């Protein structure tokens, strides 16, 4: 039994940011928004560069994974859960907003349903695996 | 022992309870027991 540190290459997050930027740019370009596409690629490239060259910061190393140990993993799980709660709260508020204005609540109803089902499935899978 | 400076700081300031493997590794590092490192030799008994 050993205390382990999770190592992920420092290149993962910068390259992921770049790939995401290219995907966003491609989608916007395909939709006829070429200028917005270039802006998306530029923004995500800058974000990727910040992750790549910001290795002196423990925060950056923790975010990108090459400095992530069990404490950072716990922070990551809690931060993910908090972000999920914020998104679900926003979805619920938007559902009520849409209903209150006489609309059917799309797409927030569907997003809320996906969130609820995903949570139950994830809980079941984790319970089954543990 | 591959943990960050922030993790050690969080343990020292009691903001983070380490996993059992890390607690054992820390105790081994200090040539001590888990009880002595984390409970001041109190044996975990609250009176």
Backbone of each chain as nested JSON, in Angstrom:
{
  "chains": [
    {"id": "A", "residues": [
      {"number": 1, "name": "UNK", "atoms": {"N": [0.85, -1.195, 0.0], "CA": [0.0, 0.0, 0.0], "C": [0.882, 1.241, 0.0]}},
      {"number": 2, "name": "UNK", "atoms": {"N": [0.795, 2.04, -1.02], "CA": [1.654, 3.209, -1.107], "C": [0.854, 4.464, -1.395]}},
      {"number": 3, "name": "UNK", "atoms": {"N": [1.357, 5.585, -0.86], "CA": [0.75, 6.867, -1.203], "C": [1.175, 7.205, -2.626]}},
      {"number": 4, "name": "UNK", "atoms": {"N": [0.223, 7.345, -3.494], "CA": [0.573, 7.556, -4.899], "C": [0.213, 8.961, -5.355]}},
      {"number": 5, "name": "UNK", "atoms": {"N": [0.937, 9.402, -6.33], "CA": [0.674, 10.691, -6.934], "C": [0.22, 10.432, -8.367]}},
      {"number": 6, "name": "UNK", "atoms": {"N": [-0.818, 11.139, -8.78], "CA": [-1.338, 10.945, -10.125], "C": [-0.572, 11.865, -11.068]}},
      {"number": 7, "name": "UNK", "atoms": {"N": [0.113, 11.269, -12.026], "CA": [0.845, 12.08, -12.983], "C": [0.143, 12.078, -14.33]}},
      {"number": 8, "name": "UNK", "atoms": {"N": [-0.083, 13.25, -14.82], "CA": [-0.602, 13.38, -16.179], "C": [0.377, 14.317, -16.859]}},
      {"number": 9, "name": "UNK", "atoms": {"N": [0.637, 14.081, -18.113], "CA": [1.603, 14.91, -18.823], "C": [1.194, 16.376, -18.789]}},
      {"number": 10, "name": "UNK", "atoms": {"N": [2.194, 17.248, -18.69], "CA": [1.903, 18.681, -18.675], "C": [1.387, 19.161, -20.021]}},
      {"number": 11, "name": "UNK", "atoms": {"N": [1.485, 18.305, -21.022], "CA": [1.019, 18.665, -22.364], "C": [-0.458, 18.368, -22.556]}},
      {"number": 12, "name": "UNK", "atoms": {"N": [-1.048, 17.546, -21.653], "CA": [-2.42, 17.109, -21.883], "C": [-3.396, 18.285, -21.958]}},
      {"number": 13, "name": "UNK", "atoms": {"N": [-3.41, 19.115, -20.916], "CA": [-4.4, 20.199, -20.863], "C": [-4.169, 21.265, -21.938]}},
      {"number": 14, "name": "UNK", "atoms": {"N": [-2.898, 21.681, -22.184], "CA": [-2.689, 22.633, -23.285], "C": [-3.171, 22.091, -24.633]}},
      {"number": 15, "name": "UNK", "atoms": {"N": [-2.857, 20.814, -24.907], "CA": [-3.284, 20.236, -26.184], "C": [-4.794, 20.048, -26.226]}},
      {"number": 16, "name": "UNK", "atoms": {"N": [-5.38, 19.702, -25.064], "CA": [-6.839, 19.565, -24.999], "C": [-7.508, 20.914, -25.259]}},
      {"number": 17, "name": "UNK", "atoms": {"N": [-6.941, 21.982, -24.68], "CA": [-7.484, 23.326, -24.911], "C": [-7.417, 23.677, -26.39]}},
      {"number": 18, "name": "UNK", "atoms": {"N": [-6.273, 23.363, -26.997], "CA": [-6.104, 23.658, -28.423], "C": [-7.107, 22.863, -29.258]}},
      {"number": 19, "name": "UNK", "atoms": {"N": [-7.26, 21.578, -28.937], "CA": [-8.201, 20.729, -29.681], "C": [-9.627, 21.248, -29.529]}},
      {"number": 20, "name": "UNK", "atoms": {"N": [-9.967, 21.677, -28.299], "CA": [-11.306, 22.217, -28.053], "C": [-11.514, 23.495, -28.861]}},
      {"number": 21, "name": "UNK", "atoms": {"N": [-10.478, 24.343, -28.875], "CA": [-10.545, 25.578, -29.648], "C": [-10.754, 25.299, -31.127]}},
      {"number": 22, "name": "UNK", "atoms": {"N": [-10.028, 24.314, -31.651], "CA": [-10.174, 23.96, -33.067], "C": [-11.567, 23.407, -33.346]}},
      {"number": 23, "name": "UNK", "atoms": {"N": [-12.099, 22.609, -32.399], "CA": [-13.451, 22.06, -32.567], "C": [-14.486, 23.193, -32.553]}},
      {"number": 24, "name": "UNK", "atoms": {"N": [-14.34, 24.115, -31.598], "CA": [-15.25, 25.268, -31.54], "C": [-15.14, 26.074, -32.832]}},
      {"number": 25, "name": "UNK", "atoms": {"N": [-13.897, 26.339, -33.233], "CA": [-13.655, 27.136, -34.441], "C": [-14.266, 26.474, -35.657]}},
      {"number": 26, "name": "UNK", "atoms": {"N": [-14.086, 25.155, -35.754], "CA": [-14.636, 24.416, -36.887], "C": [-16.157, 24.491, -36.921]}},
      {"number": 27, "name": "UNK", "atoms": {"N": [-16.759, 24.33, -35.729], "CA": [-18.23, 24.366, -35.655], "C": [-18.74, 25.752, -36.024]}},
      {"number": 28, "name": "UNK", "atoms": {"N": [-18.078, 26.794, -35.516], "CA": [-18.516, 28.162, -35.819], "C": [-18.299, 28.486, -37.297]}},
      {"number": 29, "name": "UNK", "atoms": {"N": [-17.179, 28.027, -37.828], "CA": [-16.89, 28.262, -39.248], "C": [-17.938, 27.563, -40.112]}},
      {"number": 30, "name": "UNK", "atoms": {"N": [-18.28, 26.316, -39.745], "CA": [-19.293, 25.569, -40.497], "C": [-20.642, 26.265, -40.43]}},
      {"number": 31, "name": "UNK", "atoms": {"N": [-20.876, 26.969, -39.326], "CA": [-22.144, 27.691, -39.179], "C": [-22.111, 29.082, -39.775]}},
      {"number": 32, "name": "UNK", "atoms": {"N": [-21.041, 29.393, -40.502], "CA": [-20.961, 30.684, -41.173], "C": [-20.455, 31.81, -40.297]}},
      {"number": 33, "name": "UNK", "atoms": {"N": [-19.873, 31.453, -39.148], "CA": [-19.344, 32.472, -38.227], "C": [-17.817, 32.362, -38.186]}},
      {"number": 34, "name": "UNK", "atoms": {"N": [-17.199, 32.616, -39.337], "CA": [-15.755, 32.455, -39.467], "C": [-14.965, 33.306, -38.485]}},
      {"number": 35, "name": "UNK", "atoms": {"N": [-15.376, 34.562, -38.325], "CA": [-14.643, 35.468, -37.434], "C": [-14.704, 34.964, -35.975]}},
      {"number": 36, "name": "UNK", "atoms": {"N": [-15.909, 34.568, -35.556], "CA": [-16.059, 34.033, -34.198], "C": [-15.24, 32.75, -34.037]}},
      {"number": 37, "name": "UNK", "atoms": {"N": [-15.143, 31.972, -35.114], "CA": [-14.352, 30.747, -35.08], "C": [-12.884, 31.039, -34.83]}},
      {"number": 38, "name": "UNK", "atoms": {"N": [-12.36, 32.057, -35.54], "CA": [-10.957, 32.441, -35.354], "C": [-10.745, 32.935, -33.923]}},
      {"number": 39, "name": "UNK", "atoms": {"N": [-11.697, 33.699, -33.408], "CA": [-11.598, 34.197, -32.028], "C": [-11.584, 33.033, -31.032]}},
      {"number": 40, "name": "UNK", "atoms": {"N": [-12.42, 32.038, -31.283], "CA": [-12.475, 30.875, -30.386], "C": [-11.145, 30.127, -30.377]}},
      {"number": 41, "name": "UNK", "atoms": {"N": [-10.57, 29.919, -31.578], "CA": [-9.283, 29.224, -31.672], "C": [-8.205, 30.038, -30.954]}},
      {"number": 42, "name": "UNK", "atoms": {"N": [-8.219, 31.351, -31.176], "CA": [-7.216, 32.224, -30.545], "C": [-7.325, 32.172, -29.025]}},
      {"number": 43, "name": "UNK", "atoms": {"N": [-8.559, 32.311, -28.529], "CA": [-8.782, 32.316, -27.076], "C": [-8.316, 31.01, -26.443]}},
      {"number": 44, "name": "UNK", "atoms": {"N": [-8.718, 29.888, -27.043], "CA": [-8.369, 28.593, -26.456], "C": [-6.874, 28.297, -26.592]}},
      {"number": 45, "name": "UNK", "atoms": {"N": [-6.241, 28.847, -27.643], "CA": [-4.792, 28.693, -27.779], "C": [-4.079, 29.454, -26.665]}},
      {"number": 46, "name": "UNK", "atoms": {"N": [-4.574, 30.658, -26.373], "CA": [-3.984, 31.453, -25.284], "C": [-4.157, 30.717, -23.953]}},
      {"number": 47, "name": "UNK", "atoms": {"N": [-5.355, 30.168, -23.734], "CA": [-5.605, 29.407, -22.495], "C": [-4.629, 28.226, -22.402]}},
      {"number": 48, "name": "UNK", "atoms": {"N": [-4.455, 27.528, -23.513], "CA": [-3.531, 26.397, -23.552], "C": [-2.101, 26.821, -23.252]}},
      {"number": 49, "name": "UNK", "atoms": {"N": [-1.699, 27.973, -23.799], "CA": [-0.34, 28.47, -23.558], "C": [-0.146, 28.834, -22.088]}},
      {"number": 50, "name": "UNK", "atoms": {"N": [-1.173, 29.423, -21.488], "CA": [-1.098, 29.761, -20.06], "C": [-0.882, 28.483, -19.245]}},
      {"number": 51, "name": "UNK", "atoms": {"N": [-1.617, 27.437, -19.578], "CA": [-1.437, 26.156, -18.878], "C": [-0.034, 25.593, -19.106]}},
      {"number": 52, "name": "UNK", "atoms": {"N": [0.472, 25.771, -20.322], "CA": [1.774, 25.184, -20.657], "C": [2.924, 25.898, -19.967]}},
      {"number": 53, "name": "UNK", "atoms": {"N": [2.897, 27.22, -19.962], "CA": [4.058, 27.971, -19.437], "C": [3.885, 28.372, -17.974]}},
      {"number": 54, "name": "UNK", "atoms": {"N": [2.707, 28.095, -17.417], "CA": [2.449, 28.539, -16.035], "C": [2.81, 27.521, -14.983]}},
      {"number": 55, "name": "UNK", "atoms": {"N": [3.747, 26.625, -15.314], "CA": [4.072, 25.506, -14.428], "C": [4.693, 25.892, -13.1]}},
      {"number": 56, "name": "UNK", "atoms": {"N": [5.141, 27.153, -12.964], "CA": [5.702, 27.561, -11.672], "C": [4.617, 27.637, -10.608]}},
      {"number": 57, "name": "UNK", "atoms": {"N": [3.379, 27.824, -11.052], "CA": [2.259, 27.926, -10.118], "C": [1.758, 26.531, -9.744]}},
      {"number": 58, "name": "UNK", "atoms": {"N": [1.628, 26.268, -8.436], "CA": [1.101, 24.967, -8.002], "C": [-0.349, 24.805, -8.436]}},
      {"number": 59, "name": "UNK", "atoms": {"N": [-1.065, 25.929, -8.478], "CA": [-2.465, 25.907, -8.928], "C": [-2.546, 25.4, -10.37]}},
      {"number": 60, "name": "UNK", "atoms": {"N": [-1.68, 25.934, -11.221], "CA": [-1.67, 25.504, -12.63], "C": [-1.265, 24.037, -12.721]}},
      {"number": 61, "name": "UNK", "atoms": {"N": [-0.238, 23.645, -11.965], "CA": [0.197, 22.239, -12.007], "C": [-0.899, 21.308, -11.504]}},
      {"number": 62, "name": "UNK", "atoms": {"N": [-1.639, 21.76, -10.482], "CA": [-2.744, 20.958, -9.978], "C": [-3.859, 20.847, -11.005]}},
      {"number": 63, "name": "UNK", "atoms": {"N": [-4.14, 21.948, -11.683], "CA": [-5.193, 21.941, -12.699], "C": [-4.828, 21.048, -13.878]}},
      {"number": 64, "name": "UNK", "atoms": {"N": [-3.592, 21.168, -14.336], "CA": [-3.245, 20.414, -15.543], "C": [-2.865, 18.972, -15.231]}},
      {"number": 65, "name": "UNK", "atoms": {"N": [-2.624, 18.64, -13.958], "CA": [-2.528, 17.234, -13.595], "C": [-1.15, 16.725, -13.267]}},
      {"number": 66, "name": "UNK", "atoms": {"N": [-0.093, 17.422, -13.697], "CA": [1.242, 16.88, -13.431], "C": [1.697, 17.141, -11.993]}},
      {"number": 67, "name": "UNK", "atoms": {"N": [0.896, 17.917, -11.24], "CA": [1.24, 18.105, -9.833], "C": [0.112, 17.649, -8.937]}},
      {"number": 68, "name": "UNK", "atoms": {"N": [-0.641, 16.681, -9.426], "CA": [-1.863, 16.299, -8.707], "C": [-1.638, 15.091, -7.804]}},
      {"number": 69, "name": "UNK", "atoms": {"N": [-1.812, 15.29, -6.523], "CA": [-1.74, 14.179, -5.584], "C": [-3.131, 13.97, -4.976]}},
      {"number": 70, "name": "UNK", "atoms": {"N": [-3.218, 13.182, -3.883], "CA": [-4.551, 12.839, -3.352], "C": [-5.307, 14.065, -2.852]}},
      {"number": 71, "name": "UNK", "atoms": {"N": [-4.588, 15.054, -2.329], "CA": [-5.238, 16.286, -1.863], "C": [-5.859, 17.025, -3.039]}},
      {"number": 72, "name": "UNK", "atoms": {"N": [-5.099, 17.109, -4.128], "CA": [-5.614, 17.768, -5.323], "C": [-6.753, 16.976, -5.946]}},
      {"number": 73, "name": "UNK", "atoms": {"N": [-6.667, 15.658, -5.847], "CA": [-7.759, 14.827, -6.37], "C": [-9.048, 15.102, -5.598]}},
      {"number": 74, "name": "UNK", "atoms": {"N": [-8.912, 15.247, -4.263], "CA": [-10.095, 15.547, -3.457], "C": [-10.656, 16.921, -3.831]}},
      {"number": 75, "name": "UNK", "atoms": {"N": [-9.749, 17.897, -4.007], "CA": [-10.204, 19.225, -4.426], "C": [-10.928, 19.139, -5.768]}},
      {"number": 76, "name": "UNK", "atoms": {"N": [-10.373, 18.317, -6.658], "CA": [-10.967, 18.17, -7.991], "C": [-12.374, 17.594, -7.9]}},
      {"number": 77, "name": "UNK", "atoms": {"N": [-12.549, 16.558, -7.062], "CA": [-13.873, 15.94, -6.897], "C": [-14.862, 16.946, -6.311]}},
      {"number": 78, "name": "UNK", "atoms": {"N": [-14.425, 17.681, -5.286], "CA": [-15.31, 18.663, -4.654], "C": [-15.644, 19.804, -5.607]}},
      {"number": 79, "name": "UNK", "atoms": {"N": [-14.635, 20.254, -6.355], "CA": [-14.872, 21.343, -7.308], "C": [-15.828, 20.894, -8.408]}},
      {"number": 80, "name": "UNK", "atoms": {"N": [-15.667, 19.641, -8.864], "CA": [-16.559, 19.11, -9.893], "C": [-17.988, 19.033, -9.36]}},
      {"number": 81, "name": "UNK", "atoms": {"N": [-18.139, 18.555, -8.123], "CA": [-19.47, 18.461, -7.517], "C": [-20.092, 19.845, -7.354]}},
      {"number": 82, "name": "UNK", "atoms": {"N": [-19.291, 20.805, -6.914], "CA": [-19.81, 22.169, -6.729], "C": [-20.241, 22.765, -8.069]}},
      {"number": 83, "name": "UNK", "atoms": {"N": [-19.39, 22.568, -9.08], "CA": [-19.733, 23.086, -10.404], "C": [-21.028, 22.433, -10.904]}},
      {"number": 84, "name": "UNK", "atoms": {"N": [-21.172, 21.124, -10.654], "CA": [-22.397, 20.419, -11.048], "C": [-23.619, 20.99, -10.353]}},
      {"number": 85, "name": "UNK", "atoms": {"N": [-23.487, 21.286, -9.053], "CA": [-24.605, 21.877, -8.311], "C": [-24.987, 23.24, -8.877]}},
      {"number": 86, "name": "UNK", "atoms": {"N": [-23.982, 24.019, -9.213], "CA": [-24.251, 25.356, -9.766], "C": [-25.001, 25.228, -11.094]}},
      {"number": 87, "name": "UNK", "atoms": {"N": [-24.534, 24.317, -11.944], "CA": [-25.176, 24.132, -13.246], "C": [-26.62, 23.644, -13.072]}},
      {"number": 88, "name": "UNK", "atoms": {"N": [-26.821, 22.675, -12.173], "CA": [-28.173, 22.145, -11.962], "C": [-29.093, 23.222, -11.384]}},
      {"number": 89, "name": "UNK", "atoms": {"N": [-28.566, 24.023, -10.458], "CA": [-29.376, 25.12, -9.907], "C": [-29.756, 26.098, -11.005]}},
      {"number": 90, "name": "UNK", "atoms": {"N": [-28.792, 26.419, -11.878], "CA": [-29.076, 27.348, -12.987], "C": [-30.136, 26.758, -13.918]}},
      {"number": 91, "name": "UNK", "atoms": {"N": [-30.037, 25.45, -14.176], "CA": [-31.015, 24.791, -15.058], "C": [-32.421, 24.86, -14.445]}},
      {"number": 92, "name": "UNK", "atoms": {"N": [-32.508, 24.595, -13.131], "CA": [-33.819, 24.646, -12.466], "C": [-34.418, 26.05, -12.521]}},
      {"number": 93, "name": "UNK", "atoms": {"N": [-33.566, 27.033, -12.256], "CA": [-34.047, 28.428, -12.303], "C": [-34.519, 28.777, -13.709]}},
      {"number": 94, "name": "UNK", "atoms": {"N": [-33.75, 28.365, -14.706], "CA": [-34.123, 28.684, -16.09], "C": [-35.399, 27.953, -16.521]}},
      {"number": 95, "name": "UNK", "atoms": {"N": [-35.576, 26.709, -16.004], "CA": [-36.831, 25.98, -16.277], "C": [-38.015, 26.807, -15.786]}},
      {"number": 96, "name": "UNK", "atoms": {"N": [-37.908, 27.249, -14.537], "CA": [-39.026, 28.008, -13.948], "C": [-39.225, 29.339, -14.669]}},
      {"number": 97, "name": "UNK", "atoms": {"N": [-38.126, 29.937, -15.081], "CA": [-38.207, 31.192, -15.842], "C": [-38.973, 30.969, -17.15]}},
      {"number": 98, "name": "UNK", "atoms": {"N": [-38.607, 29.924, -17.843], "CA": [-39.261, 29.627, -19.127], "C": [-40.742, 29.304, -18.925]}},
      {"number": 99, "name": "UNK", "atoms": {"N": [-41.052, 28.476, -17.935], "CA": [-42.454, 28.149, -17.662], "C": [-43.22, 29.401, -17.265]}},
      {"number": 100, "name": "UNK", "atoms": {"N": [-42.581, 30.239, -16.452], "CA": [-43.236, 31.463, -15.998], "C": [-43.552, 32.421, -17.131]}},
      {"number": 101, "name": "UNK", "atoms": {"N": [-42.874, 32.246, -18.243], "CA": [-43.115, 33.105, -19.402], "C": [-43.933, 32.379, -20.471]}},
      {"number": 102, "name": "UNK", "atoms": {"N": [-44.589, 31.303, -20.055], "CA": [-45.526, 30.622, -20.956], "C": [-44.878, 29.744, -21.998]}},
      {"number": 103, "name": "UNK", "atoms": {"N": [-43.571, 29.435, -21.834], "CA": [-42.915, 28.562, -22.807], "C": [-42.79, 27.154, -22.228]}},
      {"number": 104, "name": "UNK", "atoms": {"N": [-42.325, 26.213, -23.053], "CA": [-42.33, 24.809, -22.607], "C": [-41.083, 24.412, -21.797]}},
      {"number": 105, "name": "UNK", "atoms": {"N": [-40.168, 25.33, -21.611], "CA": [-38.998, 25.034, -20.778], "C": [-37.811, 24.449, -21.519]}},
      {"number": 106, "name": "UNK", "atoms": {"N": [-37.936, 24.248, -22.836], "CA": [-36.805, 23.724, -23.618], "C": [-35.706, 24.779, -23.727]}},
      {"number": 107, "name": "UNK", "atoms": {"N": [-34.46, 24.402, -23.729], "CA": [-33.946, 23.036, -23.597], "C": [-33.606, 22.678, -22.146]}},
      {"number": 108, "name": "UNK", "atoms": {"N": [-34.031, 23.529, -21.208], "CA": [-33.604, 23.334, -19.829], "C": [-34.229, 22.09, -19.192]}},
      {"number": 109, "name": "UNK", "atoms": {"N": [-35.463, 21.783, -19.577], "CA": [-36.105, 20.566, -19.063], "C": [-35.294, 19.334, -19.47]}},
      {"number": 110, "name": "UNK", "atoms": {"N": [-34.895, 19.303, -20.735], "CA": [-34.121, 18.158, -21.223], "C": [-32.749, 18.083, -20.524]}},
      {"number": 111, "name": "UNK", "atoms": {"N": [-32.115, 19.251, -20.366], "CA": [-30.816, 19.269, -19.684], "C": [-30.951, 18.787, -18.236]}},
      {"number": 112, "name": "UNK", "atoms": {"N": [-32.013, 19.228, -17.562], "CA": [-32.262, 18.796, -16.192], "C": [-32.477, 17.295, -16.116]}},
      {"number": 113, "name": "UNK", "atoms": {"N": [-33.223, 16.765, -17.096], "CA": [-33.466, 15.322, -17.121], "C": [-32.162, 14.56, -17.336]}},
      {"number": 114, "name": "UNK", "atoms": {"N": [-31.329, 15.059, -18.247], "CA": [-30.033, 14.413, -18.492], "C": [-29.188, 14.43, -17.221]}},
      {"number": 115, "name": "UNK", "atoms": {"N": [-29.19, 15.578, -16.524], "CA": [-28.4, 15.684, -15.289], "C": [-28.888, 14.695, -14.242]}},
      {"number": 116, "name": "UNK", "atoms": {"N": [-30.188, 14.613, -14.061], "CA": [-30.747, 13.701, -13.067], "C": [-30.454, 12.252, -13.385]}},
      {"number": 117, "name": "UNK", "atoms": {"N": [-30.679, 11.865, -14.646], "CA": [-30.437, 10.47, -15.047], "C": [-28.949, 10.151, -14.939]}},
      {"number": 118, "name": "UNK", "atoms": {"N": [-28.089, 11.09, -15.379], "CA": [-26.637, 10.861, -15.317], "C": [-26.186, 10.659, -13.878]}},
      {"number": 119, "name": "UNK", "atoms": {"N": [-26.757, 11.43, -12.966], "CA": [-26.384, 11.293, -11.549], "C": [-26.766, 9.917, -11.024]}},
      {"number": 120, "name": "UNK", "atoms": {"N": [-27.996, 9.492, -11.32], "CA": [-28.461, 8.187, -10.815], "C": [-27.64, 7.051, -11.419]}},
      {"number": 121, "name": "UNK", "atoms": {"N": [-27.363, 7.134, -12.725], "CA": [-26.565, 6.095, -13.383], "C": [-25.149, 6.063, -12.802]}},
      {"number": 122, "name": "UNK", "atoms": {"N": [-24.554, 7.26, -12.618], "CA": [-23.197, 7.331, -12.071], "C": [-23.145, 6.743, -10.669]}},
      {"number": 123, "name": "UNK", "atoms": {"N": [-24.153, 7.081, -9.862], "CA": [-24.209, 6.559, -8.496], "C": [-24.303, 5.033, -8.507]}},
      {"number": 124, "name": "UNK", "atoms": {"N": [-25.167, 4.514, -9.387], "CA": [-25.32, 3.068, -9.502], "C": [-24.035, 2.391, -9.954]}},
      {"number": 125, "name": "UNK", "atoms": {"N": [-23.366, 2.985, -10.966], "CA": [-22.116, 2.412, -11.475], "C": [-21.028, 2.416, -10.403]}},
      {"number": 126, "name": "UNK", "atoms": {"N": [-20.897, 3.537, -9.712], "CA": [-19.867, 3.633, -8.675], "C": [-20.142, 2.669, -7.531]}},
      {"number": 127, "name": "UNK", "atoms": {"N": [-21.432, 2.516, -7.2], "CA": [-21.818, 1.576, -6.14], "C": [-21.505, 0.158, -6.554]}},
      {"number": 128, "name": "UNK", "atoms": {"N": [-21.754, -0.138, -7.831], "CA": [-21.522, -1.477, -8.368], "C": [-20.023, -1.787, -8.42]}},
      {"number": 129, "name": "UNK", "atoms": {"N": [-19.215, -0.781, -8.751], "CA": [-17.767, -0.982, -8.876], "C": [-17.068, -1.071, -7.527]}},
      {"number": 130, "name": "UNK", "atoms": {"N": [-17.664, -0.458, -6.494], "CA": [-16.936, -0.391, -5.222], "C": [-17.31, -1.544, -4.296]}}
    ]},
    {"id": "B", "residues": [
      {"number": 1, "name": "UNK", "atoms": {"N": [8.061, 9.979, -0.925], "CA": [6.69, 10.386, -0.662], "C": [6.323, 11.483, -1.656]}},
      {"number": 2, "name": "UNK", "atoms": {"N": [5.483, 11.133, -2.607], "CA": [5.218, 12.078, -3.685], "C": [3.939, 12.851, -3.434]}},
      {"number": 3, "name": "UNK", "atoms": {"N": [4.022, 13.828, -2.571], "CA": [2.89, 14.729, -2.366], "C": [3.4, 16.165, -2.423]}},
      {"number": 4, "name": "UNK", "atoms": {"N": [2.49, 17.067, -2.751], "CA": [2.904, 18.45, -2.942], "C": [3.088, 19.169, -1.61]}},
      {"number": 5, "name": "UNK", "atoms": {"N": [3.782, 20.31, -1.703], "CA": [3.991, 21.155, -0.523], "C": [2.642, 21.592, 0.041]}},
      {"number": 6, "name": "UNK", "atoms": {"N": [1.689, 21.863, -0.853], "CA": [0.363, 22.294, -0.412], "C": [-0.353, 21.208, 0.379]}},
      {"number": 7, "name": "UNK", "atoms": {"N": [-0.123, 19.956, -0.01], "CA": [-0.756, 18.845, 0.696], "C": [-0.213, 18.725, 2.111]}},
      {"number": 8, "name": "UNK", "atoms": {"N": [1.11, 18.825, 2.23], "CA": [1.723, 18.774, 3.567], "C": [1.207, 19.92, 4.422]}},
      {"number": 9, "name": "UNK", "atoms": {"N": [1.12, 21.097, 3.821], "CA": [0.616, 22.261, 4.552], "C": [-0.836, 22.041, 4.995]}},
      {"number": 10, "name": "UNK", "atoms": {"N": [-1.64, 21.473, 4.108], "CA": [-3.047, 21.226, 4.44], "C": [-3.182, 20.209, 5.572]}},
      {"number": 11, "name": "UNK", "atoms": {"N": [-2.289, 19.212, 5.592], "CA": [-2.311, 18.219, 6.674], "C": [-1.883, 18.869, 7.987]}},
      {"number": 12, "name": "UNK", "atoms": {"N": [-0.806, 19.678, 7.916], "CA": [-0.293, 20.329, 9.134], "C": [-1.329, 21.262, 9.752]}},
      {"number": 13, "name": "UNK", "atoms": {"N": [-2.084, 21.931, 8.895], "CA": [-3.068, 22.893, 9.407], "C": [-4.453, 22.256, 9.601]}},
      {"number": 14, "name": "UNK", "atoms": {"N": [-4.476, 20.913, 9.504], "CA": [-5.691, 20.125, 9.754], "C": [-6.847, 20.494, 8.84]}},
      {"number": 15, "name": "UNK", "atoms": {"N": [-6.508, 20.906, 7.605], "CA": [-7.552, 21.144, 6.613], "C": [-7.773, 19.911, 5.749]}},
      {"number": 16, "name": "UNK", "atoms": {"N": [-6.885, 18.938, 5.878], "CA": [-6.998, 17.724, 5.074], "C": [-6.547, 16.52, 5.893]}},
      {"number": 17, "name": "UNK", "atoms": {"N": [-7.387, 15.491, 5.896], "CA": [-7.023, 14.232, 6.543], "C": [-6.45, 13.306, 5.478]}},
      {"number": 18, "name": "UNK", "atoms": {"N": [-5.197, 12.903, 5.621], "CA": [-4.582, 12.088, 4.561], "C": [-5.19, 10.7, 4.476]}},
      {"number": 19, "name": "UNK", "atoms": {"N": [-5.0, 10.077, 3.329], "CA": [-5.43, 8.689, 3.164], "C": [-4.573, 7.802, 4.07]}},
      {"number": 20, "name": "UNK", "atoms": {"N": [-5.051, 6.585, 4.269], "CA": [-4.29, 5.651, 5.12], "C": [-2.89, 5.389, 4.564]}},
      {"number": 21, "name": "UNK", "atoms": {"N": [-2.734, 5.144, 3.244], "CA": [-1.365, 4.933, 2.732], "C": [-0.447, 6.126, 2.99]}},
      {"number": 22, "name": "UNK", "atoms": {"N": [-0.98, 7.345, 2.81], "CA": [-0.137, 8.525, 3.036], "C": [0.166, 8.696, 4.52]}},
      {"number": 23, "name": "UNK", "atoms": {"N": [-0.821, 8.422, 5.37], "CA": [-0.589, 8.518, 6.821], "C": [0.504, 7.537, 7.243]}},
      {"number": 24, "name": "UNK", "atoms": {"N": [0.446, 6.323, 6.703], "CA": [1.471, 5.321, 7.025], "C": [2.837, 5.76, 6.515]}},
      {"number": 25, "name": "UNK", "atoms": {"N": [2.858, 6.33, 5.3], "CA": [4.127, 6.788, 4.722], "C": [4.719, 7.921, 5.562]}},
      {"number": 26, "name": "UNK", "atoms": {"N": [3.881, 8.826, 6.02], "CA": [4.361, 9.93, 6.858], "C": [4.901, 9.409, 8.185]}},
      {"number": 27, "name": "UNK", "atoms": {"N": [4.182, 8.458, 8.769], "CA": [4.635, 7.886, 10.038], "C": [5.974, 7.189, 9.854]}},
      {"number": 28, "name": "UNK", "atoms": {"N": [6.112, 6.462, 8.737], "CA": [7.374, 5.782, 8.449], "C": [8.504, 6.795, 8.257]}},
      {"number": 29, "name": "UNK", "atoms": {"N": [8.176, 7.894, 7.564], "CA": [9.18, 8.935, 7.298], "C": [9.721, 9.511, 8.603]}},
      {"number": 30, "name": "UNK", "atoms": {"N": [8.828, 9.712, 9.567], "CA": [9.238, 10.269, 10.855], "C": [9.666, 9.188, 11.849]}},
      {"number": 31, "name": "UNK", "atoms": {"N": [9.757, 7.95, 11.337], "CA": [10.151, 6.818, 12.181], "C": [9.283, 6.774, 13.44]}},
      {"number": 32, "name": "UNK", "atoms": {"N": [8.0, 6.839, 13.207], "CA": [7.062, 6.924, 14.319], "C": [5.818, 6.102, 13.97]}},
      {"number": 33, "name": "UNK", "atoms": {"N": [4.785, 6.256, 14.77], "CA": [3.535, 5.559, 14.478], "C": [2.5, 6.568, 14.006]}},
      {"number": 34, "name": "UNK", "atoms": {"N": [1.463, 6.064, 13.373], "CA": [0.396, 6.946, 12.891], "C": [-0.242, 7.692, 14.066]}},
      {"number": 35, "name": "UNK", "atoms": {"N": [-0.426, 6.965, 15.172], "CA": [-1.041, 7.602, 16.35], "C": [-0.197, 8.766, 16.848]}},
      {"number": 36, "name": "UNK", "atoms": {"N": [1.116, 8.552, 16.895], "CA": [1.994, 9.61, 17.411], "C": [2.019, 10.819, 16.48]}},
      {"number": 37, "name": "UNK", "atoms": {"N": [2.028, 10.544, 15.182], "CA": [2.099, 11.655, 14.222], "C": [0.792, 12.43, 14.192]}},
      {"number": 38, "name": "UNK", "atoms": {"N": [-0.34, 11.725, 14.2], "CA": [-1.606, 12.405, 13.96], "C": [-2.462, 12.603, 15.222]}},
      {"number": 39, "name": "UNK", "atoms": {"N": [-2.092, 11.907, 16.291], "CA": [-2.927, 12.02, 17.482], "C": [-2.112, 12.346, 18.721]}},
      {"number": 40, "name": "UNK", "atoms": {"N": [-0.89, 12.761, 18.524], "CA": [-0.034, 13.132, 19.647], "C": [0.174, 12.009, 20.647]}},
      {"number": 41, "name": "UNK", "atoms": {"N": [0.15, 10.764, 20.177], "CA": [0.331, 9.634, 21.088], "C": [-0.839, 9.409, 22.008]}},
      {"number": 42, "name": "UNK", "atoms": {"N": [-1.983, 9.933, 21.605], "CA": [-3.183, 9.873, 22.458], "C": [-3.934, 8.554, 22.306]}},
      {"number": 43, "name": "UNK", "atoms": {"N": [-3.447, 7.715, 21.362], "CA": [-4.09, 6.429, 21.054], "C": [-5.515, 6.591, 20.576]}},
      {"number": 44, "name": "UNK", "atoms": {"N": [-5.884, 7.792, 20.228], "CA": [-7.217, 8.032, 19.689], "C": [-8.319, 7.892, 20.709]}},
      {"number": 45, "name": "UNK", "atoms": {"N": [-7.957, 7.768, 21.979], "CA": [-8.982, 7.585, 23.016], "C": [-9.393, 8.945, 23.567]}},
      {"number": 46, "name": "UNK", "atoms": {"N": [-10.639, 9.27, 23.416], "CA": [-11.159, 10.53, 23.965], "C": [-11.763, 10.248, 25.334]}},
      {"number": 47, "name": "UNK", "atoms": {"N": [-11.244, 10.969, 26.344], "CA": [-11.777, 10.746, 27.682], "C": [-12.616, 11.931, 28.117]}}
    ]}
  ]
}
